[in-house]
């Protein structure tokens, strides 16, 4: 276990990291492609891992020959996802408790997600945690998706913390690589939807969180001083 007692900022990916939502996005991909008589490849999530929303739309258009414009593709995804984010999706067990513990300890908190800003803020507000974050960076503010470090560097800048004083929590290899490229310490968060890359994540990250409850226990002393 690495020593995280001197962290000043913590940056969280949202989907699959603190929010139990990755399975939903996989279902949306399958249903969207089915509209055009296409079948989602078994490795689709690996192919688009870390992409921003525009990058993913471009990939779908080029790889699957989707006739819709990129704006139409994005609008369709947004509509398919909106109800889930506004009403149903939940935080992973223990995530809120850990966010509040960091916040109360004076650690700056940031969200760095390639999701849409309106869905991100609406969902986090409904779940009662939006006000805990000092910075929210989404696909609207970046040009390059993960594994490019842009989104994490922007989050650190918005929080007013140096990258080397930050820790990144991610559920996918591309996000962990982006965190490392930003000069931050990294924690791989287990997510059932990413079980196939779990060992890869363990090897890449500075630490591994099997669940938020377990991570809370393992790091109980890190914020006590």
ZAMARGU-4260 file (C-alpha; in steps of 0.2 Angstrom, whole numbers, plus 5000, padded with zeros to 4 digits):
<rodrens>
0) 5000/5000/5000 | 5007/5017/4995 | 5007/5032/5007 | 4994/5044/5002 | 4994/5055/5017
5) 5001/5070/5008 | 4989/5071/4994 | 4981/5088/4991 | 4969/5084/4978 | 4959/5068/4972
10) 4952/5067/4955 | 4938/5054/4951 | 4933/5047/4935 | 4914/5045/4936 | 4906/5031/4926
15) 4912/5014/4933 | 4922/5022/4947 | 4911/5031/4958 | 4895/5028/4948 | 4888/5011/4945
20) 4884/5015/4926 | 4896/5006/4914 | 4884/4991/4911 | 4871/5004/4906 | 4883/5012/4893
25) 4887/4995/4886 | 4869/4991/4884 | 4866/5008/4875 | 4880/5004/4863 | 4872/4988/4858
30) 4855/4995/4856 | 4861/5010/4846 | 4870/4999/4834 | 4855/4987/4832 | 4845/5002/4825
35) 4856/5000/4810 | 4857/4981/4809 | 4874/4981/4817 | 4881/4970/4831 | 4892/4977/4844
40) 4909/4968/4844 | 4914/4959/4860 | 4929/4970/4862 | 4920/4986/4858 | 4923/4994/4876
45) 4941/4991/4874 | 4942/4999/4857 | 4933/5015/4863 | 4941/5015/4881 | 4944/5033/4886
50) 4938/5041/4871 | 4929/5058/4873 | 4911/5058/4867 | 4915/5066/4850 | 4929/5054/4847
55) 4918/5039/4851 | 4905/5046/4839 | 4918/5048/4825 | 4923/5030/4829 | 4905/5023/4827
60) 4903/5033/4811 | 4919/5027/4803 | 4920/5009/4810 | 4901/5004/4808 | 4896/5015/4793
65) 4883/5025/4803 | 4874/5037/4791 | 4869/5049/4805 | 4880/5064/4808 | 4891/5065/4823
70) 4879/5077/4831 | 4864/5066/4828 | 4874/5051/4835 | 4878/5061/4851 | 4860/5067/4852
75) 4854/5049/4851 | 4866/5043/4865 | 4861/5058/4876 | 4843/5054/4874 | 4845/5036/4878
80) 4855/5039/4894 | 4846/5054/4901 | 4832/5045/4910 | 4845/5034/4919 | 4856/5048/4925
85) 4842/5059/4930 | 4832/5046/4940 | 4840/5029/4942 | 4859/5027/4943 | 4867/5026/4960
90) 4884/5029/4968 | 4894/5013/4971 | 4892/5008/4989 | 4904/5017/5000 | 4909/5031/4987
95) 4899/5045/4995 | 4907/5041/5012 | 4924/5042/5005 | 4921/5058/4996 | 4914/5066/5012
100) 4929/5060/5022 | 4941/5068/5009 | 4931/5084/5008 | 4930/5085/5027 | 4949/5083/5028
105) 4952/5098/5017 | 4957/5088/5001 | 4951/5096/4985 | 4940/5085/4974 | 4938/5084/4956
110) 4928/5075/4943 | 4936/5071/4926 | 4924/5062/4915 | 4922/5060/4896 | 4903/5060/4899
115) 4891/5075/4895 | 4892/5090/4907 | 4873/5091/4909 | 4871/5073/4913 | 4886/5073/4925
120) 4880/5088/4935 | 4862/5083/4935 | 4866/5065/4941 | 4879/5071/4955 | 4867/5084/4961
125) 4853/5072/4962 | 4864/5060/4972 | 4869/5075/4984 | 4887/5075/4980 | 4890/5089/4967
130) 4894/5102/4980 | 4908/5092/4987 | 4918/5094/4971 | 4929/5109/4968 | 4931/5105/4949
135) 4921/5096/4936 | 4929/5093/4919 | 4919/5084/4906 | 4921/5080/4887 | 4915/5098/4884
140) 4931/5105/4890 | 4944/5094/4882 | 4950/5090/4864 | 4958/5074/4868 | 4951/5059/4878
145) 4960/5047/4889 | 4974/5041/4889 | 4979/5059/4885 | 4982/5067/4902 | 4973/5083/4897
150) 4957/5080/4907 | 4967/5077/4923 | 4978/5092/4921 | 4963/5103/4918 | 4955/5096/4934
155) 4971/5099/4944 | 4972/5117/4937 | 4954/5120/4942 | 4956/5113/4959 | 4972/5124/4962
160) 4983/5109/4965 | 4999/5103/4958 | 4997/5087/4948 | 5011/5078/4958 | 5000/5082/4974
165) 4985/5073/4966 | 4978/5055/4966 | 4968/5048/4952 | 4954/5035/4954 | 4950/5026/4938
170) 4941/5010/4933 | 4949/5008/4916 | 4967/5006/4909 | 4966/5021/4898 | 4961/5032/4913
175) 4975/5025/4924 | 4988/5029/4910 | 4981/5046/4908 | 4983/5049/4926 | 5001/5043/4926
180) 5005/5054/4911 | 4998/5068/4921 | 5011/5065/4935 | 4998/5059/4947 | 4997/5044/4958
185) 4984/5031/4953 | 4971/5019/4961 | 4963/5006/4950 | 4945/5004/4956 | 4936/4987/4953
190) 4921/4987/4942 | 4912/4971/4936 | 4909/4979/4919 | 4928/4979/4917 | 4932/4962/4925
195) 4942/4957/4909 | 4955/4970/4912 | 4956/4969/4931 | 4974/4961/4931 | 4980/4974/4919
200) 4973/4988/4930 | 4982/4980/4945 | 4998/4980/4936 | 4997/4998/4930 | 4991/5007/4946
205) 5000/5012/4962 | 4986/5004/4972 | 4970/4994/4970 | 4953/4997/4977 | 4942/4981/4977
210) 4928/4992/4984 | 4925/5009/4992 | 4922/5000/5008 | 4938/4991/5008 | 4948/5006/5002
215) 4941/5016/5017 | 4947/5003/5029 | 4964/5001/5020 | 4967/5020/5021 | 4959/5024/5037
220) 4975/5031/5044 | 4980/5041/5029 | 4969/5056/5033 | 4970/5055/5052 | 4986/5066/5054
</rodrens>
